[in-house]
Amino acid sequence: MKLLLYYVVLMAIRASARQQTINGAAEYKNNEVHSFSTNETVVPTLGMRRISLERNLQNFGKRREVRKLKILSSVRKTEKKKIEANSFSEGKQDIKDLCGKDIIVREGDSFTFSDTSLRGRRKSCRFTVKREGAISLSLKCSKFELGSCNKEYLQVRSIGTFCKKDAPTITTDKQKYRIKYRSTKESAKNKTGNVCTVFASKPLVGGSGDRPLCHNCGRSPKEGDSRIVGGKPAQPGHFVWLVYLKIWLYSYCAGSLITEKWILSAGHCMIVEARKITAILGLYDRTKEGVFESGIDKYIVHKDYIPGKVDSENDIALLKLEKSAPLNDYRIGTLCIGDKEDAETGDIVIIAGWGHLSSGGVSPNKLMEVNLKVISDLECAEKYKYQYNTTEKMICTYTPERDACQGDSGAPAVIQTKEGYWVAVGIVSFGRGCAFINYPGVNTRISTYKNWILDNTKQKEC
């Protein structure tokens, strides 16, 4: 009896549910929500889905508006605060106070920052330095030591990443520096901390309009009043055009980048096939990697150069890179081709290279530079009259106890023009020993070969 009663109640519930479904279907039909047959119980579900879809679309619109508001709010929160560099108090700024800010630097401005608060902690900080006016931005670190390069570094976007003891020394006329600093617990080992200074400096200038090839050639932060044999270590980033030429396994020379594809060097360095020569650009310390490395596609030695003849004229060569060099303001740049009037008797030229520190002596790992005085053709010929034949196609330099040496061959002798850019006036060629008394260094005079350079590079522009 109980079973029968349970069955009757169940059937009544089902009949009631079916009637509600039919009534709902009729109501939707009368309201022209949808057209369907009343004996299909699934139809009202379709109608409900449509209403649900419409509601979802409305809610989606609302959610989209809310999302827009959240994004706008987030943008406002992350907008960098602009600060004038001249508003900083004297002394070092804590790097954490610079995070997320735009710092405006104008002529005469400078500020120093340290990582005191972040040292020994796993933190990162980003800020931007922007220049205003006709200035260049310079960044130098007086104290700098970080841990492993993949965890700790100071990064200047599009210029380089600096770590360990590789301190940045940068000057650029880019509109801004984007700086990222990252530290870990390792940096706690550096008790003194890292101290860097950003300052406005003289604008970098390029070659004048009448200089061939690269119109932005000869750009460097180096001043022309600085002091290889009798030389001193050069500053990183000062000789951005200098190329280290690794010649097979046992020898090396130097050269200068004159376009993104061509290097100028000495003919007597071309003693092996081109495929056995590697050009390294942006190199400062030979124990470390350079910024860019390329094989040599081919080289061209002047047809009138006589191999094996020490005092041969026309000691000049062009090397074509297999890959174009990535020109930038800091590590790699081009050198201007000099005219005869750029270097006259009594002028001071600079030669930089990795050559021996004395005749037949050891070679330095770090780039060296030396200042040398240009002497007249007549004086040079007189000093060498019993040994070598020097001509007007050569330019000679002599300063007691200072000279280029073995390994400096092919390096440019450069001078800074009155306009501020650097030009190559000579190529290290030969001499008796290194810094021998009364024996000058002899260089190929580049101005004599300007047309030869242009004809063989087949370039009017960089």
C-alpha positions as CSV (number, residue, x, y, z in Angstrom):
1,M,0.0,0.0,0.0
2,K,2.8,2.4,0.9
3,L,4.5,1.6,-2.4
4,L,1.3,2.4,-4.3
5,L,1.0,5.7,-2.5
6,Y,4.6,6.7,-3.3
7,Y,4.0,5.9,-7.0
8,V,0.8,8.1,-7.1
9,V,2.6,11.1,-5.4
10,L,5.6,10.8,-7.8
11,M,3.3,10.8,-10.9
12,A,1.5,13.9,-9.6
13,I,4.8,15.7,-9.2
14,R,5.8,14.8,-12.7
15,A,2.4,15.9,-14.2
16,S,2.7,19.2,-12.3
17,A,6.2,19.8,-13.7
18,R,5.1,19.0,-17.2
19,Q,2.2,21.5,-17.0
20,Q,4.5,24.2,-15.8
21,T,6.8,23.6,-18.7
22,I,3.9,23.8,-21.2
23,N,2.6,27.0,-19.6
24,G,6.1,28.5,-19.8
25,A,6.4,27.6,-23.4
26,A,3.1,29.2,-24.2
27,E,4.0,32.4,-22.4
28,Y,7.2,32.7,-24.4
29,K,5.3,32.1,-27.6
30,N,2.7,34.8,-26.8
31,N,5.5,37.2,-26.1
32,E,7.2,36.3,-29.4
33,V,10.4,35.4,-27.7
34,H,10.7,32.4,-29.8
35,S,8.6,30.0,-32.0
36,F,8.4,26.4,-31.0
37,S,6.1,23.4,-30.5
38,T,4.6,23.0,-27.0
39,N,5.3,19.3,-26.9
40,E,9.1,19.9,-26.9
41,T,10.1,20.3,-23.3
42,V,13.6,21.5,-24.2
43,V,12.4,24.7,-25.9
44,P,11.9,26.8,-22.8
45,T,15.4,25.9,-21.9
46,L,16.5,27.5,-25.2
47,G,14.5,30.6,-24.4
48,M,16.1,30.8,-21.0
49,R,19.5,30.4,-22.6
50,R,18.8,33.4,-24.8
51,I,17.8,35.5,-21.8
52,S,20.9,34.3,-20.0
53,L,23.0,35.3,-23.0
54,E,21.5,38.8,-23.1
55,R,22.2,39.2,-19.4
56,N,25.8,37.9,-19.9
57,L,26.4,40.4,-22.7
58,Q,25.2,43.2,-20.4
59,N,27.4,41.9,-17.6
60,F,30.3,41.6,-20.1
61,G,29.9,45.3,-21.0
62,K,29.9,46.2,-17.4
63,R,33.0,44.1,-16.7
64,R,34.7,45.6,-19.6
65,E,34.1,49.1,-18.3
66,V,35.3,48.1,-14.9
67,R,38.5,46.6,-16.5
68,K,39.1,49.9,-18.4
69,L,38.8,51.8,-15.1
70,K,41.2,49.4,-13.4
71,I,43.8,49.8,-16.3
72,L,43.5,53.6,-16.2
73,S,44.0,53.5,-12.5
74,S,47.0,51.2,-12.8
75,V,48.5,53.5,-15.4
76,R,48.1,56.5,-13.2
77,K,49.7,54.6,-10.3
78,T,52.7,53.6,-12.5
79,E,53.3,57.0,-14.1
80,K,56.8,58.0,-13.3
81,K,57.4,61.0,-11.2
82,K,59.6,63.6,-12.8
83,I,62.4,65.1,-10.7
84,E,64.9,67.8,-11.6
85,A,68.5,66.7,-11.0
86,N,69.3,70.1,-9.6
87,S,66.7,69.6,-6.8
88,F,68.7,66.8,-5.2
89,S,70.4,67.6,-1.9
90,E,74.2,67.5,-1.8
91,G,75.8,64.1,-1.3
92,K,74.8,60.7,-2.5
93,Q,71.2,59.8,-3.3
94,D,70.0,56.4,-2.2
95,I,69.1,54.4,-5.2
96,K,65.8,53.3,-3.7
97,D,64.6,56.9,-3.8
98,L,65.2,57.0,-7.5
99,C,63.2,53.9,-8.4
100,G,60.3,54.5,-10.8
101,K,61.3,58.1,-11.4
102,D,62.3,60.2,-14.4
103,I,65.2,62.4,-13.6
104,I,65.7,65.5,-15.8
105,V,69.3,66.5,-16.4
106,R,70.2,69.9,-17.9
107,E,73.5,71.7,-18.6
108,G,75.6,71.8,-15.4
109,D,73.6,69.2,-13.5
110,S,74.9,66.1,-11.8
111,F,73.9,63.7,-9.1
112,T,75.5,60.7,-7.4
113,F,73.7,57.6,-6.2
114,S,74.7,54.6,-4.2
115,D,73.1,51.2,-3.5
116,T,73.4,51.3,0.3
117,S,69.8,50.4,1.1
118,L,69.6,47.6,-1.5
119,R,73.0,46.0,-1.1
120,G,72.7,42.5,0.3
121,R,69.0,42.2,-0.5
122,R,67.3,40.5,-3.4
123,K,65.9,43.7,-5.0
124,S,65.7,45.4,-8.4
125,C,65.2,49.1,-9.2
126,R,64.5,50.9,-12.5
127,F,64.7,54.6,-13.2
128,T,65.2,56.8,-16.2
129,V,67.6,59.7,-16.7
130,K,66.5,62.2,-19.4
131,R,68.6,65.0,-20.9
132,E,67.2,68.4,-21.9
133,G,69.3,70.8,-24.0
134,A,72.4,70.5,-26.1
135,I,74.3,68.2,-23.8
136,S,75.5,64.6,-23.6
137,L,74.7,62.3,-20.7
138,S,77.6,60.7,-18.9
139,L,77.6,57.9,-16.3
140,K,80.7,56.9,-14.3
141,C,81.1,54.7,-11.2
142,S,83.9,55.5,-8.8
143,K,83.2,52.4,-6.8
144,F,81.8,49.3,-8.4
145,E,81.7,45.6,-7.6
146,L,78.8,43.2,-8.1
147,G,78.5,39.4,-8.0
148,S,77.6,37.0,-10.7
149,C,76.4,38.7,-13.9
150,N,73.1,36.8,-14.3
151,K,72.0,37.8,-10.8
152,E,73.6,41.1,-10.1
153,Y,74.1,43.9,-12.5
154,L,73.7,47.5,-13.5
155,Q,72.1,47.6,-16.9
156,V,71.8,50.6,-19.2
157,R,69.3,49.7,-22.0
158,S,70.7,49.6,-25.6
159,I,74.2,50.3,-24.2
160,G,75.3,47.4,-22.0
161,T,75.1,45.4,-18.8
162,F,77.8,45.8,-16.2
163,C,78.7,43.4,-13.4
164,K,81.5,42.2,-11.2
165,K,84.2,44.9,-11.5
166,D,83.4,46.0,-15.0
167,A,82.4,49.5,-14.1
168,P,80.5,51.6,-16.7
169,T,82.1,54.7,-18.2
170,I,79.5,56.0,-20.6
171,T,78.9,59.2,-22.6
172,T,76.1,59.3,-25.1
173,D,73.8,61.9,-26.8
174,K,70.9,59.6,-26.5
175,Q,67.8,61.3,-25.2
176,K,67.7,59.2,-22.1
177,Y,69.2,56.4,-20.1
178,R,67.0,53.6,-18.9
179,I,68.8,52.1,-15.9
180,K,68.1,48.9,-14.1
181,Y,69.9,47.8,-11.0
182,R,69.6,44.3,-9.5
183,S,71.1,43.0,-6.3
184,T,71.1,39.8,-4.3
185,K,72.6,38.7,-1.0
186,E,76.0,38.3,-2.8
187,S,76.3,42.1,-3.0
188,A,76.7,42.3,0.8
189,K,80.3,41.1,0.3
190,N,81.0,44.5,-1.1
191,K,81.5,46.5,2.1
192,T,82.0,49.9,0.4
193,G,79.0,49.6,-1.9
194,N,78.6,51.0,-5.4
195,V,78.8,54.7,-6.1
196,C,77.9,56.1,-9.6
197,T,77.6,59.7,-10.9
198,V,75.4,60.9,-13.7
199,F,76.3,64.3,-15.1
200,A,75.8,66.6,-18.1
201,S,78.9,66.8,-20.4
202,K,79.9,68.4,-23.6
203,P,77.8,67.2,-26.6
204,L,79.3,64.4,-28.7
205,V,80.0,65.7,-32.1
206,G,80.2,63.9,-35.5
207,G,82.3,64.6,-38.5
208,S,81.6,67.7,-40.6
209,G,79.6,67.5,-43.8
210,D,82.7,67.4,-46.0
211,R,84.1,64.3,-44.4
212,P,83.6,61.2,-46.5
213,L,81.9,58.0,-45.3
214,C,80.3,58.2,-41.9
215,H,78.9,61.6,-41.0
216,N,78.8,60.7,-37.3
217,C,82.5,59.6,-37.3
218,G,85.0,60.5,-34.7
219,R,82.6,60.7,-31.8
220,S,84.2,60.1,-28.4
221,P,84.0,61.5,-24.8
222,K,87.7,61.7,-24.8
223,E,89.3,65.1,-24.5
224,G,92.5,65.9,-26.5
225,D,94.7,66.8,-23.5
226,S,95.5,63.3,-22.2
227,R,99.1,61.9,-22.1
228,I,102.7,51.0,-25.8
229,V,105.9,52.5,-24.6
230,G,105.8,55.4,-22.2
231,G,102.0,55.4,-22.3
232,K,99.3,54.8,-19.8
233,P,96.1,52.6,-19.7
234,A,93.3,54.1,-21.8
235,Q,89.8,54.6,-20.5
236,P,87.1,52.2,-21.7
237,G,84.9,53.7,-24.3
238,H,87.4,56.3,-25.5
239,F,88.6,54.7,-28.7
240,V,85.3,53.2,-30.0
241,W,86.7,52.9,-33.5
242,L,89.7,50.7,-32.5
243,V,89.8,47.1,-33.8
244,Y,91.8,44.2,-32.5
245,L,92.8,42.1,-35.4
246,K,93.6,38.5,-34.4
247,I,95.8,37.1,-37.1
248,W,95.6,33.3,-37.1
249,L,97.1,31.8,-33.9
250,Y,100.3,33.7,-33.2
251,S,100.0,37.4,-34.2
252,Y,97.8,40.4,-34.0
253,C,97.6,43.9,-35.3
254,A,95.2,46.8,-34.9
255,G,92.9,48.8,-37.2
256,S,90.2,51.4,-37.2
257,L,86.6,51.1,-38.2
258,I,85.7,53.6,-40.9
259,T,82.3,52.3,-41.9
260,E,80.0,49.5,-40.5
261,K,81.7,47.1,-43.0
262,W,85.3,48.3,-43.5
263,I,88.4,48.5,-41.4
264,L,91.6,50.5,-42.2
265,S,94.9,48.9,-41.2
266,A,98.5,48.4,-42.4
267,G,99.4,46.3,-45.5
268,H,102.3,44.5,-43.7
269,C,99.7,42.9,-41.3
270,M,98.1,41.0,-44.1
271,I,100.4,37.9,-43.9
272,V,97.7,35.2,-44.0
273,E,94.5,34.5,-45.9
274,A,91.5,36.7,-45.0
275,R,89.6,33.7,-43.5
276,K,92.3,33.4,-40.8
277,I,91.8,36.9,-39.5
278,T,89.2,37.8,-36.9
279,A,88.2,41.4,-36.1
280,I,87.1,42.1,-32.5
281,L,85.4,45.5,-31.8
282,G,84.6,47.1,-28.5
283,L,87.5,45.3,-26.8
284,Y,89.3,46.9,-23.9
285,D,90.8,44.0,-21.9
286,R,92.2,41.1,-24.0
287,T,91.4,38.6,-21.3
288,K,87.7,39.4,-21.7
289,E,85.3,39.3,-24.7
290,G,84.7,42.2,-27.0
291,V,81.3,43.6,-27.9
292,F,81.3,42.3,-31.5
293,E,83.4,39.8,-33.4
294,S,83.4,39.0,-37.1
295,G,85.4,37.1,-39.6
296,I,87.0,38.9,-42.6
297,D,85.3,38.5,-46.0
298,K,88.3,39.9,-47.9
299,Y,91.1,42.4,-47.7
300,I,92.7,44.8,-50.2
301,V,96.3,45.8,-49.9
302,H,97.6,48.7,-52.0
303,K,98.9,47.4,-55.3
304,D,102.2,49.3,-54.9
305,Y,103.0,48.0,-51.5
306,I,106.2,45.9,-51.4
307,P,105.9,43.0,-48.9
308,G,109.0,42.5,-46.8
309,K,110.4,45.9,-47.5
310,V,110.4,47.7,-44.1
311,D,110.2,51.2,-45.5
312,S,107.9,50.5,-48.4
313,E,105.4,53.3,-49.2
314,N,101.7,52.4,-49.5
315,D,101.6,50.4,-46.3
316,I,97.9,50.4,-46.2
317,A,95.1,47.8,-46.3
318,L,91.3,47.7,-46.2
319,L,89.5,44.7,-44.6
320,K,85.8,44.0,-45.2
321,L,83.8,42.5,-42.3
322,E,81.6,39.4,-42.9
323,K,79.0,41.0,-40.7
324,S,78.1,44.7,-40.3
325,A,79.3,46.2,-37.1
326,P,76.5,47.5,-34.7
327,L,77.3,51.1,-34.4
328,N,76.4,52.8,-31.1
329,D,77.6,55.7,-28.9
330,Y,79.4,53.8,-26.3
331,R,81.3,50.7,-27.5
332,I,81.5,50.8,-31.3
333,G,81.9,53.8,-33.6
334,T,83.6,55.0,-36.7
335,L,86.7,57.2,-37.2
336,C,86.9,60.1,-39.7
337,I,89.4,60.1,-42.5
338,G,91.9,62.9,-42.0
339,D,93.1,65.6,-44.3
340,K,96.8,66.7,-44.6
341,E,96.1,70.0,-42.8
342,D,94.6,68.1,-39.8
343,A,98.0,67.3,-38.4
344,E,100.9,69.7,-38.9
345,T,104.4,69.8,-37.4
346,G,104.3,70.2,-33.7
347,D,100.8,68.8,-33.2
348,I,100.1,66.0,-30.8
349,V,98.5,62.8,-32.0
350,I,97.4,59.8,-29.9
351,I,98.0,56.2,-30.7
352,A,96.2,53.5,-28.8
353,G,96.8,49.7,-28.9
354,W,97.8,46.5,-27.2
355,G,101.4,46.5,-28.5
356,H,104.5,45.7,-26.5
357,L,105.5,47.9,-23.6
358,S,109.1,47.9,-24.7
359,S,110.9,46.6,-27.8
360,G,110.5,42.8,-27.7
361,G,108.9,43.1,-24.3
362,V,105.6,41.9,-22.9
363,S,102.2,42.9,-24.2
364,P,99.5,44.5,-21.9
365,N,96.1,43.0,-21.6
366,K,94.4,46.3,-21.3
367,L,94.4,49.0,-24.0
368,M,97.2,51.5,-23.7
369,E,97.5,55.0,-25.2
370,V,100.4,57.4,-25.8
371,N,100.7,61.0,-26.9
372,L,103.3,61.7,-29.6
373,K,104.5,64.8,-31.3
374,V,104.4,65.2,-35.1
375,I,107.8,66.1,-36.7
376,S,108.5,67.5,-40.1
377,D,109.2,65.3,-43.1
378,L,112.7,66.9,-43.3
379,E,113.5,66.1,-39.7
380,C,112.3,62.5,-40.1
381,A,114.3,61.9,-43.3
382,E,117.4,63.3,-41.5
383,K,117.1,61.0,-38.6
384,Y,116.7,57.9,-40.8
385,K,119.0,58.9,-43.7
386,Y,121.4,56.0,-43.0
387,Q,118.7,53.4,-42.6
388,Y,115.3,54.0,-44.1
389,N,113.9,56.1,-46.9
390,T,111.0,58.2,-45.6
391,T,108.8,60.2,-48.0
392,E,106.0,62.7,-47.9
393,K,103.5,59.8,-48.1
394,M,104.5,59.1,-44.5
395,I,103.9,61.1,-41.2
396,C,106.5,60.8,-38.5
397,T,106.2,61.2,-34.7
398,Y,108.8,61.5,-32.0
399,T,108.6,62.0,-28.3
400,P,111.5,60.8,-26.1
401,E,110.8,57.5,-24.3
402,R,107.4,57.2,-25.9
403,D,106.4,55.3,-29.0
404,A,104.1,52.7,-30.6
405,C,105.6,49.2,-30.7
406,Q,105.2,45.7,-32.1
407,G,101.5,44.8,-32.0
408,D,100.4,48.3,-32.6
409,S,100.9,48.0,-36.3
410,G,97.8,49.2,-38.2
411,A,96.5,51.3,-35.3
412,P,95.5,54.8,-36.2
413,A,97.3,58.0,-35.2
414,V,94.4,60.3,-34.3
415,I,93.9,63.9,-33.5
416,Q,91.0,65.9,-32.3
417,T,89.9,68.7,-34.6
418,K,88.9,72.2,-33.5
419,E,85.3,71.1,-34.0
420,G,85.8,68.4,-31.4
421,Y,85.7,65.2,-33.5
422,W,88.5,62.7,-34.0
423,V,90.2,62.0,-37.3
424,A,92.8,59.4,-38.4
425,V,96.0,61.1,-39.8
426,G,98.3,58.1,-39.8
427,I,98.6,54.3,-39.7
428,V,101.4,52.7,-37.5
429,S,103.9,51.3,-40.1
430,F,107.5,51.0,-39.0
431,G,110.4,52.3,-37.0
432,R,113.7,51.3,-35.5
433,G,112.9,49.4,-32.3
434,C,110.4,51.1,-30.0
435,A,111.2,54.5,-28.4
436,F,114.9,54.3,-29.4
437,I,116.6,57.6,-29.0
438,N,116.5,59.8,-32.1
439,Y,114.5,57.3,-34.1
440,P,110.9,58.4,-34.9
441,G,107.9,56.3,-35.4
442,V,106.8,56.2,-39.0
443,N,103.1,56.1,-40.1
444,T,101.4,55.9,-43.4
445,R,99.9,59.4,-44.2
446,I,96.2,58.7,-44.6
447,S,95.3,61.8,-46.5
448,T,97.4,60.6,-49.4
449,Y,95.2,57.6,-49.8
450,K,91.7,59.2,-49.4
451,N,90.7,58.5,-53.0
452,W,92.1,55.0,-52.8
453,I,90.0,54.3,-49.7
454,L,86.8,55.7,-51.3
455,D,87.3,53.8,-54.6
456,N,87.9,50.5,-52.9
457,T,85.1,50.7,-50.3
458,K,82.8,51.9,-53.0
459,Q,80.9,53.8,-50.4
460,K,79.9,57.5,-50.3
461,E,78.2,57.1,-46.9
462,C,78.5,55.0,-43.8
